[in-house]
């Protein structure tokens, strides 16, 4: 159950309260997020929409522990991440968050297999165990036959699939996707959204996604709009297809 | 080990740039090797076996002789267990470019004092039995193909005429650093034939019973011959070698200046390369941090890259220099003891790694401090 009124039951996976984020640009102070509240349960698929500069990516960065808020609280799976030290936050991120970027952000000198393996290098898994996890992740995204290919040898859609495999390989608690279809043609975008939908419905993943694309947002259980630094519900999608 | 691949693939990312940077280290360390070998050549054997020996020269100048009669007086002094002497001959073998040192030495005592020269007993006896006999160092023998029994004619430049010597033996050094380029012949042969300077020697070498007595014995010798027509200057072999080298200029200073300039330039080249490499990979470093690499982890990856470049270039350059030094004196006799020791190789590698570390620390710190949010915005 997704809510933005700050009255969630407190048992959700993600609980955001009174979140503020300000930037200083020269002498001007820009208030990007103001008193934002959000509750997300496990298995939810939420799409964030809004005009450019409305703070969607900022919100995603804060939820993923890549940035710190000016004030407010973010609890994920019981952990208050706003008070964590940088090192603790890094370790928390490695364990709980899978990131998917618009530009895929694969390492060009590593193969698909090696890119997906990256998060596992930080674990105590043996080489054989790492291989098994990577092969499983690549099978889920349908790229078992491309694991030795370099990013330059893959299409945009395939690159994004590798990025998704990298995000799920360590079995992250939730996935954060920032415009995952923003750089893809319509067909590839549809395939990627299909894949993300399957991750939610068949594998029980929780997915928070920023998008400009209404077609992509349609797949989400809930679409939230960022307006004047706060979230407002823009309507629930069908949920079945999402 | 699992992170090594990550470091390695980044090195291979821009092969030409990596190769050129490794090449810079290689050239610099090759030059270092040559400079160190040249410095060693000017230092002679002083670093090898000079701790229990003192050299006694004429206080006025190295080229001024000392009386032969000092020999007995030196031998009688407390703290001295052996005395030998030598005289610079300065002969020419076939052509002036075939330079190598020749010393007229006291055949009875020279090998006792210079224990680092190794010669078979039979050859030593042959040397003692033949007034025109000579001992040829292994490198010198190799250079001109001298064999035992050969006759070597030298044209005298100080004492004119043709001087002929019979090769009685070929000596080796007990360590690779020992200079085996000189030719040693008998002082009594020189004394018999020369027409001036009779009754004098070039310098004395005394062996100490205890190296700790060096200061006392030095003072004792110089005091004994003070206010005489032939005052002495006694010094350690290292100081003697240094004063010998100084006749050609301040080699130590020259080596230091050239070496410093080379390493400083290398520092700038490597630092610039690593800075560019890190700047180009800002987005990728941000991704690493996003998936859980810590700040220190990213710092370590960048440092490992720069150290790997420095290490590879260093090893290649030093190996090349070592290989070059194995060929012996490249000047045909001027740098007799041209040798690059393992200790100097180790120091060279440490220097290369130190330069790599200093060059890499700034870009690595930049990578470490990179804020993921800022970096991703730039991608």
Interface residues (C-beta under 8 A of the other chain):
Chain A: X61 X64 X66 X67 X86 X87 X90 X91 X93 X94 X95 X99 X101 X103 X105 X107 X108 X109 X110 X114 X118 X119 X121 X122 X127 X166
Chain B: X2 X3 X5 X6 X9 X10 X12 X13 X283 X284 X286 X287 X288 X289 X290 X291 X292 X293 X294 X295 X297 X372 X373 X376 X379
